[in-house]
Amino acid sequence: MHNSIENYLAADDGAGKLLAHARLLQKLARIFAEVSPTHLAQASCLANYRTGIIFIHAANGAVAAKLRQLAPRLANEFSLRGFECSGVHVKVQATEIPRQSMTSAKKPLSDEARQAVSGLRERLPQSPLREALGTLLERAATAE
């Protein structure tokens, strides 16, 4: 039985390999941040290292394209710093869109704005614009 979580993580029969790999990824991520241009490093992250290949996730296609152009230089920098690096693979990893931005909050219409829109609607002949203004008035929250 292991005495502490640190001992468990360091033990070969525990998660020792996982901890060693995590530490390796931290070192590689620091090197990646140092050798890549700042704007590219901020829009990407080192995702994994497996059999001499470094995997990088980019926030968008433009960043991925630039990193692919820099891949030989990045591989050389990792090699110069003592890591076996035969290549760099870059993938676009889209960030998750927060749910809040997907739903819009009802914006209230002031009494003055509601009266102005209502007056305009009443003066218009039957048309799609008149119907749209009616829908706006129905859906808009009232100002409190």
C-alpha positions as CSV (number, residue, x, y, z in Angstrom):
1,M,0.0,0.0,0.0
2,H,1.3,3.5,-0.8
3,N,1.7,6.1,1.8
4,S,0.8,9.2,-0.2
5,I,-0.5,10.2,-3.6
6,E,3.0,11.4,-4.5
7,N,4.4,7.9,-3.8
8,Y,1.6,6.3,-5.8
9,L,2.2,8.5,-8.8
10,A,5.9,7.9,-8.6
11,A,5.7,4.1,-8.3
12,D,6.1,1.9,-11.3
13,D,3.0,-0.1,-10.5
14,G,1.0,3.0,-10.0
15,A,0.7,5.9,-12.3
16,G,4.5,6.4,-12.6
17,K,4.5,6.4,-16.4
18,L,1.7,8.8,-16.5
19,L,3.4,11.2,-14.1
20,A,6.7,11.0,-16.1
21,H,4.9,11.6,-19.3
22,A,3.1,14.6,-17.8
23,R,6.4,16.1,-16.6
24,L,7.9,15.5,-20.1
25,L,4.9,17.3,-21.7
26,Q,5.4,20.3,-19.3
27,K,9.1,20.6,-20.3
28,L,8.2,20.3,-24.0
29,A,5.5,22.9,-23.6
30,R,7.9,25.4,-22.0
31,I,10.4,24.9,-24.9
32,F,7.5,25.3,-27.4
33,A,6.5,28.6,-25.7
34,E,10.2,29.8,-25.8
35,V,11.0,28.9,-29.4
36,S,7.8,29.7,-31.2
37,P,6.5,33.2,-32.0
38,T,4.5,34.6,-29.1
39,H,1.3,35.1,-31.0
40,L,1.4,31.5,-32.3
41,A,2.3,30.1,-28.9
42,Q,-0.7,31.9,-27.3
43,A,-3.1,30.5,-30.0
44,S,-1.9,26.9,-29.7
45,C,-0.7,24.3,-27.2
46,L,1.6,21.3,-27.1
47,A,-0.9,18.3,-27.0
48,N,1.3,15.2,-26.9
49,Y,4.6,13.6,-27.6
50,R,4.8,10.0,-28.9
51,T,7.6,8.1,-30.5
52,G,9.6,11.2,-31.4
53,I,6.7,13.1,-32.8
54,I,5.4,16.3,-31.2
55,F,1.6,17.0,-31.6
56,I,0.4,20.6,-31.4
57,H,-3.2,21.8,-31.4
58,A,-3.9,25.2,-33.0
59,A,-6.9,27.4,-32.3
60,N,-7.6,28.0,-36.0
61,G,-6.5,27.2,-39.5
62,A,-4.3,30.2,-39.9
63,V,-2.3,29.4,-36.8
64,A,-2.1,25.8,-37.9
65,A,-0.8,26.8,-41.3
66,K,2.0,29.0,-39.8
67,L,3.0,26.3,-37.4
68,R,3.2,23.8,-40.2
69,Q,5.6,26.2,-42.0
70,L,7.7,26.4,-38.8
71,A,7.6,22.6,-38.1
72,P,11.1,21.8,-39.4
73,R,12.6,24.7,-37.3
74,L,10.6,23.6,-34.2
75,A,11.7,20.0,-34.6
76,N,15.3,21.2,-34.9
77,E,14.9,23.3,-31.7
78,F,13.5,20.4,-29.8
79,S,16.4,18.2,-31.0
80,L,19.0,20.8,-30.1
81,R,17.6,20.9,-26.6
82,G,18.0,17.1,-26.1
83,F,14.7,15.6,-27.1
84,E,14.3,13.1,-29.9
85,C,12.1,14.8,-32.4
86,S,11.6,13.4,-35.8
87,G,8.6,15.6,-36.7
88,V,5.9,18.0,-35.6
89,H,2.2,17.4,-36.4
90,V,-0.2,20.3,-36.2
91,K,-4.0,19.9,-35.9
92,V,-6.7,22.4,-35.6
93,Q,-8.5,22.0,-32.3
94,A,-11.5,24.3,-32.2
95,T,-12.3,25.7,-28.8
96,E,-15.7,25.0,-27.3
97,I,-18.2,27.8,-27.7
98,P,-19.6,28.8,-24.3
99,R,-23.4,28.2,-24.1
100,Q,-24.0,31.7,-22.9
101,S,-23.1,33.2,-26.3
102,M,-25.5,30.8,-28.1
103,T,-28.6,32.1,-26.4
104,S,-29.5,35.8,-26.6
105,A,-30.9,37.6,-23.7
106,K,-34.1,39.6,-24.2
107,K,-33.3,43.2,-24.4
108,P,-36.0,45.5,-23.0
109,L,-37.7,48.2,-25.0
110,S,-38.3,51.4,-23.1
111,D,-41.9,52.7,-23.1
112,E,-40.8,55.5,-25.5
113,A,-39.2,53.1,-27.9
114,R,-42.2,50.7,-27.7
115,Q,-44.6,53.6,-28.5
116,A,-42.5,54.8,-31.4
117,V,-42.3,51.3,-33.0
118,S,-46.0,50.8,-32.3
119,G,-46.9,54.1,-33.9
120,L,-44.7,53.3,-37.0
121,R,-46.3,49.9,-37.3
122,E,-49.8,51.5,-37.2
123,R,-48.9,53.9,-40.0
124,L,-47.6,51.2,-42.3
125,P,-49.7,49.4,-44.9
126,Q,-50.1,45.6,-44.6
127,S,-46.5,44.4,-45.4
128,P,-43.7,42.1,-44.2
129,L,-42.2,45.1,-42.4
130,R,-45.4,45.7,-40.5
131,E,-45.5,42.1,-39.5
132,A,-41.9,42.1,-38.4
133,L,-42.5,45.2,-36.2
134,G,-45.5,43.4,-34.6
135,T,-43.3,40.4,-33.9
136,L,-40.7,42.7,-32.4
137,L,-43.2,44.2,-30.1
138,E,-44.5,40.8,-29.0
139,R,-41.1,39.4,-28.3
140,A,-39.4,42.3,-26.7
141,A,-39.2,42.4,-23.0
142,T,-40.7,45.4,-21.3
143,A,-38.4,47.8,-19.5
144,E,-38.6,47.6,-15.7
